[in-house]
Structures are given as C-alpha cells and as structure tokens.
Amino acid sequence: MRTSGGLVPDTLPDLHRAAGVLFDLDGVLTPTAEVHMRAWQKVFDQVFARWGIEPPYTDADYFAYVDGKKRYDGVASLLRSRNVEIPWGEVSDPPEAETICGIGNRKNAAFATALRSEGIAPYPGSLALLRSLRDAGVPMGVVSSSKNAEEVLASAGIRDFFRIVVDGVVAERGHLASKPAPDMFLEGARMLGVEPAAAVAVEDAVAGVASAASAGYGSVVGVDRGAGPDVLRAAGATGIVDDLAHLLADAAR
C-alpha cells in the first residue's frame, strides 16, 4: 500500500467498481489549470494596477476566489474580496469593457491564445486511468466550469473517453449555479444516468470538491495540485491524491 505524496490509501475508492466517474478537467485531466492561472494573473495584474487595487493579486487568490468557479463568478468573487464592485455587464461585452463580463472575456481571450499557441496534453497518470476505466466499461463524464472544456478535451485528444460533458456553456444554458453549489455535479450525474451516491467525483478545486460533496456523491477524490490536502478535506474530499495514477486498480485495492 503506497503512502507517498498526497495519497491517503485507506480512503480511496475503487473507481473501477463505481456506477460512474465524473471528472473536473483543468488540473485533474490536463495541466490547463496552469494556463488558466497565467491568464488570470496577466489580466488581474493589469486591472489592479490600473485601478490601484491592493493588496496585489497572488496565486492564493486564484485558489480562494477563482478556481473551479464559472468565469464571471470568479471575477466577481475576486473583486469583492478587495471591496470592489463594478457592473456585471453582458456576456457579449468586448474584452476591453470595464465590467465583470468584460474582464472575464479578457481572460478568456488570453487563455485561448495560449492554448492555441502552446497546445495541451493530458497528465500521463490521468490518461492511464481513463484508459483503464474505459477498458473496465465504467461510464465517465466531465463536469467543468470552463466554457473552453470541449476545445481543451479535443486538443488533448481525450474527448472520446466521455459520454457527457457539463461545462460552462451547459451551465449557462441551463441556469446552473456555479460551483460550490451542487447544481453542475447533480446535472452531470443526471446526464450520465447514475445516482450521485453510487458515483465518484474527482476534483482539484476547493469549490468543485464542495460542489460534489453537497451533491451527495459517494466518494469525492481531491487532487492536490496546489490547493492543499487539508483544505480539500475540509471542503468534503474523502481521499486525496497528487496524481490520478494512484487510482489505478492495483493502487486502489
């Protein structure tokens, strides 16, 4: 039984026996969380400097206010932490608009530019787990707050592993509340045709872990990519890993 890294072996479920497994995308399946972080840093550094907002934006702000949430909710949450209120605006706002939506669209433009110029590949451990679960016939889905999820999945070459994708586009169309509300993970289970209590969620964001836990998932695996194991456990994670390779069949038993 392994105990290295962020692994907590006595609480890890055997995903190969789950009725279904629903994964977050960025930071769980692909290292796009790093691309998101750089894009947010660039945009908020500019916004904070122009408006004289203090203290400066940091990675800790990303994990506390932005990670796992729908784009505009993340902008509003971060600005609210600095006691800054600006108009919400419209989804169609141009990136230069000084609104919540404008700032969110500015970040999305920065992310899209980076993704298309750099490309993306899945984490090796995540790809190995997806192949193992597919071979075992376990239904899989993605629950991501990102509106770029379909493009990221296609770019990484892993879209065909998943029967369903609940992303920011689906959430907006269905008026689903942002994580940490349970809405998106409840919709993921419904679309996959499984009961949440019989399913497993795999998440790296504190908001996402809380979302899956409040949706009643039988197990919520926290993937520690920087949020911290204690914070993920406090949000509702029932087990922690630092790489999805720990969830392969021989590691889960």
N, C-alpha and C positions, 0 to 999 in steps of 0.2 A: 504494500500500500504506500503510495507516494505522499510525501508531506512537504515537498519543496514549493518555493514560490508562494502564490496566494491560494494554494489548494487546500480545501477543507474536505478531505475524503469521506468522512463519516456522514456528511450531509448531502453528498452529490447524488442526484437521481440517475437511474439508468435510462437515458433518453431513447434507447432502442426499444424500450417497452412502453413508452408513452403513447397516448392516443394521438398526440400531435405535438410538434415543437414549433414555437413561434420566436423568431429571432429579431432583435433590433439589427440595424445594418451598420451604420457608421461606428467604428470602434469595436464591433463584435465580429462582423464578417469581413470587413475591409478597413484598411487604415485611413479611410476618408475622414475620420474624426480629426486627424491631424491637419488635413486640408481645410476643413471647416474652421478649426481653431486659428489657423493662419489668416483665413479670410476675415473672421470676426475681429482679430487683433488689428488688422490693417484698417478696417472700417471704423472701429471704435477709437483707435488712436487718433484718427482724423477728426471724428466727431468731438471727442473730449478736448482736443487741442483747440478746435475752432470755437467751442462754447465755454472753454475754461473750466471744465468739469474736473473735480478732484474727489477722491484720490484717483490716480491713473488706473486704467483697465489692466487686469492681470489674468493669468490662466485660472486663478482661483475664482474669478468672476465667471469665467466660462462654465466651470463645473457647478457653481452655485446658482446661476441665473439663466443660462442659455442651453446647456447640454440637455438633449432629449426633448426639448420643447419645440412646438411649431415656431417657425422663423419669427413671425411678428410678436408672438407671445414672449419670445426670448428677448427681443429688443425692448419691449415694454417693461419686462421684469428687471432687466439690467439698468435701464434709465431710472426706474422707480427706486432702485437701491441707492441712487445718487440724488433722490428727491427732484428728479427732472420729469416734467410732464409736457408732452407735445401732442399735437393732433394725431389721431390714428391714421387718417387718410384713407386711400382706396388701394385695393390690390393692384390696380393699373397705374399707380403713381410711378413716375420716372425715378431712376436711382438717385438723381440729384435732389429730389424733393425732401424737405426737412420735416418729414412725418415718420411715424412708426413704419408704415409700409414702404416709404421711400428708402429708409435706412436698411430695412430688410431686403429690399430689391437690390440695393447697392452691394450688400454682402453676397447675394446670390450671383450677381454678375462676376464678382471676384472669384467665387468658388467655381463657377462654370468655366471661367478662363483657365484656372489652374488645373481643373480636371481634364479638360480637353487638350491642354498642352503637355501634361505630365502622364496622363493615363492612370490606371489603378489596377491592382491585383489583389485577390483575397489573401488574408493571412493563411500561411500553409496549414496550420493546425485547424483552422476553420474549414478550409477546403477538404481536408481529410475527414473531418466529422460529417460534413454534408454528404460526401460520397458514401460513408459508412451507413448513415441514416437512410439514404436513398436505396442502397442495396438491401436494407432491412425492411423497406416498404413503409417507413414512418412518414406520414403526411407532414409537410413543412410549409411555413409561411413566414412572411416578413412584416413586421409592424414598425414602421419608421416615421418619424415626424417630418422627414425631409421631403420636399417636393421633387427632389432630384433622384429619388430612390430607383426608379425604373432605369434611368440613364446610367446610374452607378452600377446597378446589377448587370446591365447589358455590357458595360465597359469592362467589368471584372470577369465576364463570361460565366456567371453563375445564375442567371435568371431562370433557367430551365429546372433548377432544383425545387422551385417553389410553386405550389398550387395557387397561392393567393398573395397579394401584396396590399397592405393597408398603409398608405403613405400620406403625405401632407395634402396631396390632391384629393384623395378619397376622403380625408378628414374634413377638408373644406367643403366638399360637395355634400357630405352627409351631416354637416354641422356637428362634428365630433369634437368634444373638448380636448384641449391639448393635454399630454402627459404633464403632471402626475395623475390627472383624472383617469378613471378606468376605461373610458369610452373606446379608445383605439384598440386596446387588447381584448375587450369584450367583442368588438366588431371582428377582430382577427379570428377569434375562436368561432364566432358565428359563421363567418365565411368559409372557414376550414371544415366546419361541420363537427366540431368537438366541444365537449363540456370543459370549461376552464379548469375545473378541479381535476380533470384527467390529463391535462396538458402541462407542458413545461415552457416557461418563458426564459429567454437568455438575453440579458441586458447589461450594458456598461454604464448607463446614465442613472443617476440617483432618481430623477423624475420618472424614468422608464421602469426601474425596479419598483418604485412606489405604485405606478400605474398597474403593473401586472399583479402585484400583491393585492391591491384593492379590487382588482377584477376577479380575485378568487382562484388564481392559478395554483395547481397542486404543488408545484415547485417553481421557484424563481432563482435562476443561477445568475449571480452577479459576476461580471467580467471586469476585473480591476485593471483598467488602462490608465489610471491616474486619479480616479475619484477617491480611492482608499477603501480597503475592506471593511473597516468599522462603519464608515458612512453608508456603504452599500447594505450591510447587515441591518443597520438602524432603519433603512428605508424599506426593508422587507425581504432581502435576499436570504434564501435558505441554504445557500452554499456559495463559495467564492472560488473562482479560478483566475489564473493570469493568462491562460491560453486554452482555446477550445479543444486542443489535443488531449487535455486531461479528461474530456468527456467521452472519449472513445471507449468502446465496450470493455476492453481489458483494464482501463483505468477506473471505470465507474463501479466495477464489481468489488 
